[in-house]
Amino acid sequence: WGYVIRDESGDAIQSGSGRVPFASNPLHMELIACVDGVKATTALGISNVILETDAQQAVWAIQGDDFRLAVVGGLVHDLKDLIAESFTTLSANYVPRDCNKVAHELASLGSRSHDLAPSMLAGVSECISFLVSSDLADMVE
């Protein structure tokens, strides 16, 4: 899993990645990335957030109650609690996969990690910075 936190200009201010040895499905991993990203955003003191994901099911889970009995229902509940406690405003939006290259590259890095502890970086590496600008360009098109 991987996440990137951007400021209002779209510049990356923090990123994180990690791996989980056993995942029930891709939504499980997407929700873990959301939880870790939300926790990191809270730690930075940010209170107005736009959460973007290329998993439409994650958006539906955050916005509705249909996932409470799903395998990932506990994770959805925890995420919703974090959101309610931490943010003045949060909107969850679906973005196409082409606009989410950074998170996928970070997830790839996390999957290759031998350490199960999450990795957090202030900002992002140069190769990830290129993808940030590429994502922004894809969003504008």
C-alpha positions, 0 to 999 in steps of 0.5 A: 500500500502507499499514500501521498499527502499533497498541499493545496498546490499539489506538491507532495509534503509526505508519503508513506508505504508498507506491506501487509503479509496477508490481504483479503482483497484489493479493497482491503489494501486500499483501505489500509492505505487510506487509514495510514494516510488519514493518520499521517494527515492528522499528525500534520494537523491538516483539518480540511482534506480531499481523499482521492482513491482509484478504488470506487468501492473505497469511496462507497465504503466511506460515504455509505453504510453498505460495507459494515458487514463486509470482510473489511467492515471493521477497517471501514468503521475505524476509517470513518471514526478517524475521519469524524474525529480528525477533520473539519471537512473530508470529501472522498473522491474517485480518480482514475488509475492514470491520476494515481501513479504516485500511490501505485509506485509507493505501493510497489516500493512497500511490497518489496520491503522486507520490513512490515513496519510502514515507511514514512517520508517527509516529501517524496524522492525525485522519481516519485516527484516526477510521478506527482507532476505526471498525476497532476498533468493527467488530472488537468487533461 
